[in-house]
Amino acid sequence: MVPVNAPIEVTVVRLYCKSPGSPHLRKSAAAELATLLAAGWQEKQRKAGADHVVVRLERPRPVQPSMRLAQGGARQGR
């Protein structure tokens, strides 16, 4: 479950259809959409154009791990 106030990434892609007015995507466009969906993107909106489809995708922004600094700074042991 993603927290409500979690930052999200948004991308919009234009995917071309096989022929104007057709709902069927080209092979390369279908593969691009499948790759994005497998990477964790979720389709939120789809608008049809004359020869393309504009798809809005969102996913939660990955948390950047913060490096913890060593306490003290002096070498220990030996």
TAPE-V494725 format. One record per helix or strand of 3 or more residues. SS is the DSSP state (alpha for helix, beta for strand). FROM is the first residue (numbers start at 1). TO is the last residue. Records with the same first field share a line. If there is no record, write none. Layout:
BEGIN
SS: FROM-TO + FROM-TO
END
This chain:
BEGIN
beta: 8-17 + 42-48 + 52-60
alpha: 27-38
END
